[in-house]
Amino acid sequence: MANARGSGRDMREMIARLDRLEEQANHLRVPVAYANMLYMLRNHIDLVREGVRKHAESRLNDRARCESLGNGAAALIGTR
């Protein structure tokens, strides 16, 4: 399984996996008594997906800032 601290490829794989989970959840048929739980599941999948995307964006922004400062800054904050 992919690691949240991994590469951009790992993050794309996690988002793809979350997309598949959401697709499966969208096709589930549950009794009315469990409808709220299914709704919460879909919301949580979306929250995790957004968290992964924000994390990826912040890493890209950190890299861009470091590249503008030079290689020494990238080594200091561990983005390379």
Stockholm file with secondary structure:
# STOCKHOLM 1.0

chainA/1-80         MANARGSGRDMREMIARLDRLEEQANHLRVPVAYANMLYMLRNHIDLVREGVRKHAESRLNDRARCESLGNGAAALIGTR
#=GR chainA/1-80 SS CCCTTSCHHHHHHHHHHHHHHHHHHHTCCCCGGGHHHHHHHHHHHHHHHHHHHHHHHHHHHHHHHHHHHCHHHHHHHTCC
#=GC SS_cons        CCCTTSCHHHHHHHHHHHHHHHHHHHTCCCCGGGHHHHHHHHHHHHHHHHHHHHHHHHHHHHHHHHHHHCHHHHHHHTCC
//
